Amino acid sequence: QVQLVESGGGLVQAGGSVRLSCAGSGRTFSSNAMAWFRQAPGKEREFVAAISWSGGVTSYADSVKGRFTISRDNAKNTVYLQMNSLKLEDTAVYYCAASYYSGSGVRRGSYDYNYWGQGTQVTVSS
């Protein structure tokens, strides 16, 4: 059974940092683009960050650029999201996703992703 399992969410104060992890199992994702999305209450799921299979190409939503960093460790079949300078508006459920896409770039649309984790809650408090 193919799974993506997120961890690392929780309650954090504004201005603080959190690192999310997403571990894959059941197959290797080392040749696939991966991404993080998030969904806040009452809002649609939105793109946060994506990374190419090699880690050489990354892309970020404007709202998180300069504050969040996506990375991956293919040996561990794991992708990370380092979140710094957190704001109240970063509060959401964060989802990890993996795509069949194995080209040199990244994909930003949720429709481009084929495997999804169950999500992890990040709550930023004032």
Beta strands, then each sheet from edge to edge (+ up, - down):
strand 1: 3-7
strand 2: 10-13
strand 3: 18-25
strand 4: 34-39
strand 5: 46-51
strand 6: 58-60
strand 7: 68-73
strand 8: 78-83
strand 9: 92-98
strand 10: 115-116
strand 11: 120-125
sheet 1: 1+ 3- 8+ 7-
sheet 2: 2+ 11+ 9- 4+ 5- 6+
sheet 3: 2+ 11+ 9- 10+
end
